Amino acid sequence: MKDCIFCKIINREIPTKIIFEDERILAFEDINPKAPVHILIIPKEHFASLNELPEEKRDILGYILLKARKIAQEKGIGKKGYRIVLNTAEDSGQEVFHLHFHLLGGRRMTWPPG
């Protein structure tokens, strides 16, 4: 998607601080962090949201979650705790329409979040 900011990040058209990358996903620091650790984890294949993810691509969800766990451990928030957020569609607060997870930690989280 040529107008998608996350696709532009994947294609290196927009610079970012990459935390992890492989052939399937990209993890990078959020430019407007809501916690001391705030990392976005995205599939390299474009899906506007969870609603658009085809059933046959469902394995990417588990893959991202396990990588999020590993990143949390590497960032030193694995033991104290972290939050993984997936917003879907406008009413959830999704602003960038490319499937993405927020990995948040480094401070005590509150509930409800919004």
N, C-alpha and C positions, 0 to 999 in steps of 0.2 A: 504494500500500500504506500504509494508515494507521498501521501499527506500525513501519514502516521508518524508522530514524533519518535515513538519507540522503534519503528522500522528504520527511521533515519539514524538512530543510535546504533542499531545492529549493523547498519551499512557504513558506519563511521562518518556519516555526514554531520553529526553533532557530537562534540567531544563529551566524554563522561569518565568518571572514575570507576573502572571495571573492577569488580571483586572476584568474579568467576565467569568463565566462559568455556563452553564446549560446543560440539556440533548441534546440540538441541536447544540450549538455553543460554541466557545472558543474565548476570546479576550485577547491579551497579548501585552506587549510592544515590539516594534521592536528593534532588537539588533543594528541596524544601523540607528538611527532616522534621518529624514530629516526635522524635526520641533521639537519645545519643547515638544509637545504632538504628538506621533506617535505610534498608536496602530493598530495592525493587528486583524481583526475579520474574523474567519473562520468557516465554517460548520464542524461538527465532521464527517460527511459522506464525503468521498473522491470523489471529482469531479476535474479533471485536470484543467478545466477552465470553464468560462461561456459557451463556445461552447459545453461542454460535459454535461451540466446540463439538465437532462430530463425535458420535459414540465410538467410532473406530480409533479416535485419537486420545481416548481417555487415559492412556498410560502416562501421558505427559504430566498429568496432575500429581500422581504418586512420585514421579521422578523429581518434579519441582519441590515437593514437600520434603523428600529425603535430602535433597541438596540444601534446602533451607535449614534443616537440622544441622547439617555439616557446617554450613557457614556460621550459624549461631554458635556452635562449639568453637570454631576458629576465631570468632570475634569476642569470645569470653563471656557470652551471655547464656550459654547452654544450660548451665547448672542453676543459675538464679532465676531464669525464666525469660520467655520471649513470647511475642504475639505474632501470628501470621494472619493477615487480612486479605480477603478477596472480595472486592466490591463488584457488583454486577448490575449494570444499567444505571440510568441517571438518578433515580430515587435513592440508590445506595451511596451515592457520592462518587461514582466512577466518573473521572474527568478525561482520562485518556482511554480511548476505545481500542485497546490492544490488551488482551488477557494479561493480567499481571498480579503478582502477590507482593504484599508489603511484609517485610520482616522487620519487626520493631522490638527494641529492647534497650537495656542499659539504665532503666529506671523502673520504678514500680508503676504498673499499668492499673488503670481504674476501670470500673464497670458500672453502668453501661458506658460505652465509648462515645455515643453520639446522640 
